[in-house]
Amino acid sequence: MENNKKNEEEIIENPKSREVGTTDPEILSNDDKLKIKKNIETLQKHEYMRIYYILQGSKEIYTTNRNGVWFNFNSLKLSTQQKIYEYVNMCVINNTKYNI
């Protein structure tokens, strides 16, 4: 039960549904970006691959080496940030729901 509460806190509220302190509700706050980073670190390999495919499909700049894929989240297009945000939240919800 405690684990589910912790995971629920990691889910990031949809920026479209709240005030962000800016005129563009699509922009994620720094706190949201830190939560995304933390949540990405908990993903499984196949979930990491999906983020890689999002980057590839959006023609973003990234670097790969034997340790993985590296990218600067702040330099990504807003649409790509939103896609990654939605995907990571979906993973957290599913992993919480199915206790993965």
KOLGU-4560 file (N, C-alpha, C; in nm, 3 decimals, padded with zeros to 5 digits):
<recs>
<n_xx: 00.083 n_yy: -00.119 n_zz: 00.000 ca_xx: 00.000 ca_yy: 00.000 ca_zz: 00.000 c_xx: 00.087 c_yy: 00.125 c_zz: 00.000 mol: A seq: 1 type: MET>
<n_xx: 00.191 n_yy: 00.127 n_zz: 00.083 ca_xx: 00.279 ca_yy: 00.242 ca_zz: 00.090 c_xx: 00.352 c_yy: 00.263 c_zz: -00.043 mol: A seq: 2 type: GLU>
<n_xx: 00.389 n_yy: 00.154 n_zz: -00.109 ca_xx: 00.458 ca_yy: 00.162 ca_zz: -00.237 c_xx: 00.369 c_yy: 00.227 c_zz: -00.342 mol: A seq: 3 type: ASN>
<n_xx: 00.239 n_yy: 00.192 n_zz: -00.345 ca_xx: 00.147 ca_yy: 00.253 ca_zz: -00.440 c_xx: 00.133 c_yy: 00.402 c_zz: -00.417 mol: A seq: 4 type: ASN>
<n_xx: 00.129 n_yy: 00.446 n_zz: -00.290 ca_xx: 00.120 ca_yy: 00.589 ca_zz: -00.259 c_xx: 00.243 c_yy: 00.662 c_zz: -00.310 mol: A seq: 5 type: LYS>
<n_xx: 00.361 n_yy: 00.602 n_zz: -00.291 ca_xx: 00.484 ca_yy: 00.663 ca_zz: -00.339 c_xx: 00.480 c_yy: 00.679 c_zz: -00.490 mol: A seq: 6 type: LYS>
<n_xx: 00.437 n_yy: 00.575 n_zz: -00.562 ca_xx: 00.431 ca_yy: 00.582 ca_zz: -00.707 c_xx: 00.329 c_yy: 00.683 c_zz: -00.756 mol: A seq: 7 type: ASN>
<n_xx: 00.218 n_yy: 00.697 n_zz: -00.683 ca_xx: 00.118 ca_yy: 00.796 ca_zz: -00.721 c_xx: 00.174 c_yy: 00.937 c_zz: -00.712 mol: A seq: 8 type: GLU>
<n_xx: 00.263 n_yy: 00.961 n_zz: -00.615 ca_xx: 00.324 ca_yy: 01.093 ca_zz: -00.600 c_xx: 00.421 c_yy: 01.123 c_zz: -00.714 mol: A seq: 9 type: GLU>
<n_xx: 00.477 n_yy: 01.018 n_zz: -00.776 ca_xx: 00.572 ca_yy: 01.036 ca_zz: -00.884 c_xx: 00.504 c_yy: 01.069 c_zz: -01.017 mol: A seq: 10 type: GLU>
<n_xx: 00.375 n_yy: 01.042 n_zz: -01.026 ca_xx: 00.301 ca_yy: 01.072 ca_zz: -01.147 c_xx: 00.289 c_yy: 01.224 c_zz: -01.158 mol: A seq: 11 type: ILE>
<n_xx: 00.321 n_yy: 01.274 n_zz: -01.273 ca_xx: 00.324 ca_yy: 01.419 ca_zz: -01.294 c_xx: 00.189 c_yy: 01.464 c_zz: -01.348 mol: A seq: 12 type: ILE>
<n_xx: 00.138 n_yy: 01.566 n_zz: -01.286 ca_xx: 00.010 ca_yy: 01.623 ca_zz: -01.328 c_xx: 00.023 c_yy: 01.675 c_zz: -01.470 mol: A seq: 13 type: GLU>
<n_xx: -00.082 n_yy: 01.659 n_zz: -01.547 ca_xx: -00.082 ca_yy: 01.706 ca_zz: -01.685 c_xx: -00.072 c_yy: 01.858 c_zz: -01.687 mol: A seq: 14 type: ASN>
<n_xx: 00.031 n_yy: 01.912 n_zz: -01.755 ca_xx: 00.047 ca_yy: 02.058 ca_zz: -01.756 c_xx: -00.068 c_yy: 02.131 c_zz: -01.825 mol: A seq: 15 type: PRO>
<n_xx: -00.144 n_yy: 02.061 n_zz: -01.907 ca_xx: -00.257 ca_yy: 02.124 ca_zz: -01.973 c_xx: -00.369 c_yy: 02.155 c_zz: -01.874 mol: A seq: 16 type: LYS>
<n_xx: -00.369 n_yy: 02.086 n_zz: -01.759 ca_xx: -00.479 ca_yy: 02.100 ca_zz: -01.666 c_xx: -00.447 c_yy: 02.191 c_zz: -01.548 mol: A seq: 17 type: SER>
<n_xx: -00.336 n_yy: 02.265 n_zz: -01.554 ca_xx: -00.299 ca_yy: 02.350 ca_zz: -01.441 c_xx: -00.228 c_yy: 02.475 c_zz: -01.487 mol: A seq: 18 type: ARG>
<n_xx: -00.219 n_yy: 02.570 n_zz: -01.396 ca_xx: -00.142 ca_yy: 02.691 ca_zz: -01.422 c_xx: 00.006 c_yy: 02.658 c_zz: -01.405 mol: A seq: 19 type: GLU>
<n_xx: 00.087 n_yy: 02.699 n_zz: -01.498 ca_xx: 00.230 ca_yy: 02.672 ca_zz: -01.491 c_xx: 00.306 c_yy: 02.801 c_zz: -01.464 mol: A seq: 20 type: VAL>
<n_xx: 00.238 n_yy: 02.912 n_zz: -01.462 ca_xx: 00.307 ca_yy: 03.039 ca_zz: -01.442 c_xx: 00.362 c_yy: 03.095 c_zz: -01.572 mol: A seq: 21 type: GLY>
<n_xx: 00.310 n_yy: 03.049 n_zz: -01.682 ca_xx: 00.353 ca_yy: 03.095 ca_zz: -01.812 c_xx: 00.231 c_yy: 03.101 c_zz: -01.903 mol: A seq: 22 type: THR>
<n_xx: 00.245 n_yy: 03.166 n_zz: -02.016 ca_xx: 00.133 ca_yy: 03.176 ca_zz: -02.108 c_xx: 00.116 c_yy: 03.048 c_zz: -02.189 mol: A seq: 23 type: THR>
<n_xx: 00.216 n_yy: 02.961 n_zz: -02.190 ca_xx: 00.210 ca_yy: 02.838 ca_zz: -02.267 c_xx: 00.193 c_yy: 02.719 c_zz: -02.173 mol: A seq: 24 type: ASP>
<n_xx: 00.073 n_yy: 02.659 n_zz: -02.166 ca_xx: 00.050 ca_yy: 02.548 ca_zz: -02.073 c_xx: 00.123 c_yy: 02.420 c_zz: -02.112 mol: A seq: 25 type: PRO>
<n_xx: 00.183 n_yy: 02.417 n_zz: -02.230 ca_xx: 00.257 ca_yy: 02.299 ca_zz: -02.275 c_xx: 00.393 c_yy: 02.287 c_zz: -02.208 mol: A seq: 26 type: GLU>
<n_xx: 00.447 n_yy: 02.398 n_zz: -02.156 ca_xx: 00.581 ca_yy: 02.398 ca_zz: -02.099 c_xx: 00.578 c_yy: 02.331 c_zz: -01.962 mol: A seq: 27 type: ILE>
<n_xx: 00.669 n_yy: 02.237 n_zz: -01.942 ca_xx: 00.679 ca_yy: 02.167 ca_zz: -01.814 c_xx: 00.764 c_yy: 02.250 c_zz: -01.718 mol: A seq: 28 type: LEU>
<n_xx: 00.728 n_yy: 02.248 n_zz: -01.591 ca_xx: 00.807 ca_yy: 02.319 ca_zz: -01.491 c_xx: 00.936 c_yy: 02.242 c_zz: -01.464 mol: A seq: 29 type: SER>
<n_xx: 01.031 n_yy: 02.308 n_zz: -01.398 ca_xx: 01.156 ca_yy: 02.241 ca_zz: -01.362 c_xx: 01.130 c_yy: 02.122 c_zz: -01.270 mol: A seq: 30 type: ASN>
<n_xx: 01.034 n_yy: 02.136 n_zz: -01.178 ca_xx: 00.999 ca_yy: 02.024 ca_zz: -01.090 c_xx: 00.945 c_yy: 01.906 c_zz: -01.169 mol: A seq: 31 type: ASP>
<n_xx: 00.862 n_yy: 01.934 n_zz: -01.270 ca_xx: 00.810 ca_yy: 01.828 ca_zz: -01.356 c_xx: 00.923 c_yy: 01.757 c_zz: -01.429 mol: A seq: 32 type: ASP>
<n_xx: 01.019 n_yy: 01.834 n_zz: -01.477 ca_xx: 01.132 ca_yy: 01.776 ca_zz: -01.550 c_xx: 01.217 c_yy: 01.689 c_zz: -01.458 mol: A seq: 33 type: LYS>
<n_xx: 01.234 n_yy: 01.730 n_zz: -01.334 ca_xx: 01.310 ca_yy: 01.648 ca_zz: -01.238 c_xx: 01.236 c_yy: 01.518 c_zz: -01.208 mol: A seq: 34 type: LEU>
<n_xx: 01.103 n_yy: 01.525 n_zz: -01.199 ca_xx: 01.024 ca_yy: 01.404 ca_zz: -01.176 c_xx: 01.034 c_yy: 01.311 c_zz: -01.296 mol: A seq: 35 type: LYS>
<n_xx: 01.031 n_yy: 01.367 n_zz: -01.416 ca_xx: 01.045 ca_yy: 01.285 ca_zz: -01.536 c_xx: 01.180 c_yy: 01.215 c_zz: -01.534 mol: A seq: 36 type: ILE>
<n_xx: 01.285 n_yy: 01.289 n_zz: -01.501 ca_xx: 01.420 ca_yy: 01.229 ca_zz: -01.495 c_xx: 01.423 c_yy: 01.114 c_zz: -01.395 mol: A seq: 37 type: LYS>
<n_xx: 01.367 n_yy: 01.137 n_zz: -01.278 ca_xx: 01.363 ca_yy: 01.033 ca_zz: -01.174 c_xx: 01.284 c_yy: 00.912 c_zz: -01.223 mol: A seq: 38 type: LYS>
<n_xx: 01.171 n_yy: 00.936 n_zz: -01.287 ca_xx: 01.088 ca_yy: 00.826 ca_zz: -01.336 c_xx: 01.154 c_yy: 00.751 c_zz: -01.452 mol: A seq: 39 type: ASN>
<n_xx: 01.226 n_yy: 00.822 n_zz: -01.538 ca_xx: 01.295 ca_yy: 00.756 ca_zz: -01.649 c_xx: 01.398 c_yy: 00.657 c_zz: -01.594 mol: A seq: 40 type: ILE>
<n_xx: 01.463 n_yy: 00.694 n_zz: -01.485 ca_xx: 01.565 ca_yy: 00.607 ca_zz: -01.426 c_xx: 01.507 c_yy: 00.476 c_zz: -01.374 mol: A seq: 41 type: GLU>
<n_xx: 01.377 n_yy: 00.470 n_zz: -01.353 ca_xx: 01.313 ca_yy: 00.347 ca_zz: -01.303 c_xx: 01.256 c_yy: 00.259 c_zz: -01.414 mol: A seq: 42 type: THR>
<n_xx: 01.264 n_yy: 00.304 n_zz: -01.538 ca_xx: 01.204 ca_yy: 00.230 ca_zz: -01.649 c_xx: 01.283 c_yy: 00.103 c_zz: -01.682 mol: A seq: 43 type: LEU>
<n_xx: 01.214 n_yy: 00.012 n_zz: -01.747 ca_xx: 01.277 ca_yy: -00.110 ca_zz: -01.795 c_xx: 01.333 c_yy: -00.086 c_zz: -01.934 mol: A seq: 44 type: GLN>
<n_xx: 01.417 n_yy: -00.179 n_zz: -01.982 ca_xx: 01.487 ca_yy: -00.160 ca_zz: -02.109 c_xx: 01.392 c_yy: -00.132 c_zz: -02.225 mol: A seq: 45 type: LYS>
<n_xx: 01.285 n_yy: -00.208 n_zz: -02.237 ca_xx: 01.194 ca_yy: -00.186 ca_zz: -02.349 c_xx: 01.126 c_yy: -00.049 c_zz: -02.341 mol: A seq: 46 type: HIS>
<n_xx: 01.111 n_yy: 00.003 n_zz: -02.220 ca_xx: 01.053 ca_yy: 00.137 ca_zz: -02.205 c_xx: 01.154 c_yy: 00.245 c_zz: -02.243 mol: A seq: 47 type: GLU>
<n_xx: 01.281 n_yy: 00.221 n_zz: -02.211 ca_xx: 01.387 ca_yy: 00.312 ca_zz: -02.256 c_xx: 01.390 c_yy: 00.319 c_zz: -02.409 mol: A seq: 48 type: TYR>
<n_xx: 01.374 n_yy: 00.203 n_zz: -02.471 ca_xx: 01.379 ca_yy: 00.199 ca_zz: -02.617 c_xx: 01.270 c_yy: 00.285 c_zz: -02.679 mol: A seq: 49 type: MET>
<n_xx: 01.155 n_yy: 00.288 n_zz: -02.618 ca_xx: 01.045 ca_yy: 00.369 ca_zz: -02.671 c_xx: 01.081 c_yy: 00.518 c_zz: -02.667 mol: A seq: 50 type: ARG>
<n_xx: 01.149 n_yy: 00.560 n_zz: -02.562 ca_xx: 01.195 ca_yy: 00.700 ca_zz: -02.555 c_xx: 01.294 c_yy: 00.727 c_zz: -02.668 mol: A seq: 51 type: ILE>
<n_xx: 01.381 n_yy: 00.631 n_zz: -02.693 ca_xx: 01.476 ca_yy: 00.644 ca_zz: -02.804 c_xx: 01.401 c_yy: 00.660 c_zz: -02.936 mol: A seq: 52 type: TYR>
<n_xx: 01.297 n_yy: 00.580 n_zz: -02.957 ca_xx: 01.219 ca_yy: 00.590 ca_zz: -03.080 c_xx: 01.145 c_yy: 00.723 c_zz: -03.090 mol: A seq: 53 type: TYR>
<n_xx: 01.100 n_yy: 00.776 n_zz: -02.978 ca_xx: 01.037 ca_yy: 00.909 ca_zz: -02.978 c_xx: 01.139 c_yy: 01.014 c_zz: -03.023 mol: A seq: 54 type: ILE>
<n_xx: 01.261 n_yy: 01.006 n_zz: -02.970 ca_xx: 01.367 ca_yy: 01.100 ca_zz: -03.010 c_xx: 01.399 c_yy: 01.087 c_zz: -03.158 mol: A seq: 55 type: LEU>
<n_xx: 01.412 n_yy: 00.964 n_zz: -03.205 ca_xx: 01.442 ca_yy: 00.939 ca_zz: -03.346 c_xx: 01.331 c_yy: 00.993 c_zz: -03.436 mol: A seq: 56 type: GLN>
<n_xx: 01.207 n_yy: 00.961 n_zz: -03.402 ca_xx: 01.093 ca_yy: 01.003 ca_zz: -03.483 c_xx: 01.074 c_yy: 01.153 c_zz: -03.486 mol: A seq: 57 type: GLY>
<n_xx: 01.118 n_yy: 01.220 n_zz: -03.382 ca_xx: 01.104 ca_yy: 01.366 ca_zz: -03.374 c_xx: 01.226 c_yy: 01.438 c_zz: -03.431 mol: A seq: 58 type: SER>
<n_xx: 01.324 n_yy: 01.359 n_zz: -03.477 ca_xx: 01.448 ca_yy: 01.412 ca_zz: -03.535 c_xx: 01.519 c_yy: 01.506 c_zz: -03.438 mol: A seq: 59 type: LYS>
<n_xx: 01.528 n_yy: 01.461 n_zz: -03.314 ca_xx: 01.597 ca_yy: 01.537 ca_zz: -03.210 c_xx: 01.745 c_yy: 01.501 c_zz: -03.208 mol: A seq: 60 type: GLU>
<n_xx: 01.824 n_yy: 01.586 n_zz: -03.143 ca_xx: 01.967 ca_yy: 01.562 ca_zz: -03.128 c_xx: 01.989 c_yy: 01.479 c_zz: -03.002 mol: A seq: 61 type: ILE>
<n_xx: 02.063 n_yy: 01.370 n_zz: -03.017 ca_xx: 02.096 ca_yy: 01.284 ca_zz: -02.905 c_xx: 02.230 c_yy: 01.216 c_zz: -02.935 mol: A seq: 62 type: TYR>
<n_xx: 02.288 n_yy: 01.158 n_zz: -02.834 ca_xx: 02.415 ca_yy: 01.089 ca_zz: -02.848 c_xx: 02.397 c_yy: 00.947 c_zz: -02.797 mol: A seq: 63 type: THR>
<n_xx: 02.461 n_yy: 00.852 n_zz: -02.863 ca_xx: 02.456 ca_yy: 00.714 ca_zz: -02.815 c_xx: 02.598 c_yy: 00.664 c_zz: -02.793 mol: A seq: 64 type: THR>
<n_xx: 02.612 n_yy: 00.579 n_zz: -02.695 ca_xx: 02.736 ca_yy: 00.507 ca_zz: -02.672 c_xx: 02.701 c_yy: 00.376 c_zz: -02.604 mol: A seq: 65 type: ASN>
<n_xx: 02.800 n_yy: 00.301 n_zz: -02.560 ca_xx: 02.772 ca_yy: 00.169 ca_zz: -02.502 c_xx: 02.693 c_yy: 00.177 c_zz: -02.371 mol: A seq: 66 type: ARG>
<n_xx: 02.688 n_yy: 00.297 n_zz: -02.312 ca_xx: 02.615 ca_yy: 00.317 ca_zz: -02.187 c_xx: 02.470 c_yy: 00.359 c_zz: -02.208 mol: A seq: 67 type: ASN>
<n_xx: 02.433 n_yy: 00.390 n_zz: -02.330 ca_xx: 02.295 ca_yy: 00.427 ca_zz: -02.356 c_xx: 02.279 c_yy: 00.546 c_zz: -02.448 mol: A seq: 68 type: GLY>
<n_xx: 02.164 n_yy: 00.609 n_zz: -02.438 ca_xx: 02.128 ca_yy: 00.725 ca_zz: -02.519 c_xx: 02.125 c_yy: 00.846 c_zz: -02.427 mol: A seq: 69 type: VAL>
<n_xx: 02.185 n_yy: 00.954 n_zz: -02.472 ca_xx: 02.195 ca_yy: 01.076 ca_zz: -02.392 c_xx: 02.134 c_yy: 01.192 c_zz: -02.469 mol: A seq: 70 type: TRP>
<n_xx: 02.056 n_yy: 01.274 n_zz: -02.398 ca_xx: 01.995 ca_yy: 01.391 ca_zz: -02.462 c_xx: 01.970 c_yy: 01.497 c_zz: -02.356 mol: A seq: 71 type: PHE>
<n_xx: 01.961 n_yy: 01.622 n_zz: -02.403 ca_xx: 01.931 ca_yy: 01.735 ca_zz: -02.315 c_xx: 01.782 c_yy: 01.763 c_zz: -02.326 mol: A seq: 72 type: ASN>
<n_xx: 01.709 n_yy: 01.731 n_zz: -02.220 ca_xx: 01.564 ca_yy: 01.746 ca_zz: -02.222 c_xx: 01.523 c_yy: 01.889 c_zz: -02.251 mol: A seq: 73 type: PHE>
<n_xx: 01.596 n_yy: 01.986 n_zz: -02.198 ca_xx: 01.561 ca_yy: 02.127 ca_zz: -02.217 c_xx: 01.576 c_yy: 02.173 c_zz: -02.361 mol: A seq: 74 type: ASN>
<n_xx: 01.660 n_yy: 02.104 n_zz: -02.440 ca_xx: 01.679 ca_yy: 02.146 ca_zz: -02.578 c_xx: 01.582 c_yy: 02.076 c_zz: -02.674 mol: A seq: 75 type: SER>
<n_xx: 01.500 n_yy: 01.987 n_zz: -02.623 ca_xx: 01.403 ca_yy: 01.919 ca_zz: -02.708 c_xx: 01.288 c_yy: 02.012 c_zz: -02.744 mol: A seq: 76 type: LEU>
<n_xx: 01.226 n_yy: 01.986 n_zz: -02.860 ca_xx: 01.107 ca_yy: 02.061 ca_zz: -02.898 c_xx: 00.998 c_yy: 02.035 c_zz: -02.793 mol: A seq: 77 type: LYS>
<n_xx: 00.911 n_yy: 02.133 n_zz: -02.774 ca_xx: 00.803 ca_yy: 02.117 ca_zz: -02.677 c_xx: 00.716 c_yy: 01.995 c_zz: -02.707 mol: A seq: 78 type: LEU>
<n_xx: 00.693 n_yy: 01.969 n_zz: -02.834 ca_xx: 00.611 ca_yy: 01.853 ca_zz: -02.871 c_xx: 00.679 c_yy: 01.723 c_zz: -02.830 mol: A seq: 79 type: SER>
<n_xx: 00.811 n_yy: 01.716 n_zz: -02.841 ca_xx: 00.885 ca_yy: 01.597 ca_zz: -02.801 c_xx: 00.884 c_yy: 01.583 c_zz: -02.650 mol: A seq: 80 type: THR>
<n_xx: 00.902 n_yy: 01.695 n_zz: -02.579 ca_xx: 00.895 ca_yy: 01.691 ca_zz: -02.434 c_xx: 00.759 c_yy: 01.636 c_zz: -02.390 mol: A seq: 81 type: GLN>
<n_xx: 00.654 n_yy: 01.681 n_zz: -02.455 ca_xx: 00.519 ca_yy: 01.638 ca_zz: -02.421 c_xx: 00.501 c_yy: 01.488 c_zz: -02.447 mol: A seq: 82 type: GLN>
<n_xx: 00.554 n_yy: 01.439 n_zz: -02.559 ca_xx: 00.543 ca_yy: 01.296 ca_zz: -02.591 c_xx: 00.616 c_yy: 01.212 c_zz: -02.486 mol: A seq: 83 type: LYS>
<n_xx: 00.735 n_yy: 01.254 n_zz: -02.448 ca_xx: 00.811 ca_yy: 01.181 ca_zz: -02.347 c_xx: 00.739 c_yy: 01.188 c_zz: -02.213 mol: A seq: 84 type: ILE>
<n_xx: 00.690 n_yy: 01.304 n_zz: -02.179 ca_xx: 00.614 ca_yy: 01.323 ca_zz: -02.055 c_xx: 00.495 c_yy: 01.226 c_zz: -02.048 mol: A seq: 85 type: TYR>
<n_xx: 00.418 n_yy: 01.221 n_zz: -02.155 ca_xx: 00.299 ca_yy: 01.134 ca_zz: -02.158 c_xx: 00.340 c_yy: 00.987 c_zz: -02.151 mol: A seq: 86 type: GLU>
<n_xx: 00.445 n_yy: 00.950 n_zz: -02.223 ca_xx: 00.487 ca_yy: 00.810 ca_zz: -02.223 c_xx: 00.539 c_yy: 00.768 c_zz: -02.085 mol: A seq: 87 type: TYR>
<n_xx: 00.623 n_yy: 00.849 n_zz: -02.024 ca_xx: 00.678 ca_yy: 00.815 ca_zz: -01.892 c_xx: 00.566 c_yy: 00.805 c_zz: -01.789 mol: A seq: 88 type: VAL>
<n_xx: 00.471 n_yy: 00.896 n_zz: -01.792 ca_xx: 00.357 ca_yy: 00.888 ca_zz: -01.699 c_xx: 00.277 c_yy: 00.761 c_zz: -01.721 mol: A seq: 89 type: ASN>
<n_xx: 00.256 n_yy: 00.723 n_zz: -01.847 ca_xx: 00.184 ca_yy: 00.600 ca_zz: -01.875 c_xx: 00.259 c_yy: 00.480 c_zz: -01.816 mol: A seq: 90 type: MET>
<n_xx: 00.390 n_yy: 00.479 n_zz: -01.831 ca_xx: 00.471 ca_yy: 00.370 ca_zz: -01.776 c_xx: 00.460 c_yy: 00.363 c_zz: -01.624 mol: A seq: 91 type: CYS>
<n_xx: 00.468 n_yy: 00.477 n_zz: -01.558 ca_xx: 00.458 ca_yy: 00.481 ca_zz: -01.412 c_xx: 00.321 c_yy: 00.430 c_zz: -01.368 mol: A seq: 92 type: VAL>
<n_xx: 00.217 n_yy: 00.475 n_zz: -01.434 ca_xx: 00.081 ca_yy: 00.430 ca_zz: -01.400 c_xx: 00.068 c_yy: 00.280 c_zz: -01.419 mol: A seq: 93 type: ILE>
<n_xx: 00.114 n_yy: 00.230 n_zz: -01.535 ca_xx: 00.103 ca_yy: 00.087 ca_zz: -01.562 c_xx: 00.187 c_yy: 00.005 c_zz: -01.466 mol: A seq: 94 type: ASN>
<n_xx: 00.308 n_yy: 00.050 n_zz: -01.438 ca_xx: 00.394 ca_yy: -00.024 ca_zz: -01.345 c_xx: 00.335 c_yy: -00.025 c_zz: -01.205 mol: A seq: 95 type: ASN>
<n_xx: 00.271 n_yy: 00.082 n_zz: -01.166 ca_xx: 00.205 ca_yy: 00.089 ca_zz: -01.036 c_xx: 00.083 c_yy: -00.003 c_zz: -01.034 mol: A seq: 96 type: THR>
<n_xx: 00.005 n_yy: 00.003 n_zz: -01.140 ca_xx: -00.118 ca_yy: -00.075 ca_zz: -01.149 c_xx: -00.089 c_yy: -00.226 c_zz: -01.148 mol: A seq: 97 type: LYS>
<n_xx: 00.017 n_yy: -00.266 n_zz: -01.217 ca_xx: 00.049 ca_yy: -00.409 ca_zz: -01.228 c_xx: 00.163 c_yy: -00.450 c_zz: -01.135 mol: A seq: 98 type: TYR>
<n_xx: 00.204 n_yy: -00.359 n_zz: -01.045 ca_xx: 00.310 ca_yy: -00.388 ca_zz: -00.947 c_xx: 00.437 c_yy: -00.442 c_zz: -01.010 mol: A seq: 99 type: ASN>
<n_xx: 00.481 n_yy: -00.378 n_zz: -01.115 ca_xx: 00.604 ca_yy: -00.419 ca_zz: -01.183 c_xx: 00.721 c_yy: -00.349 c_zz: -01.121 mol: A seq: 100 type: ILE>
</recs>
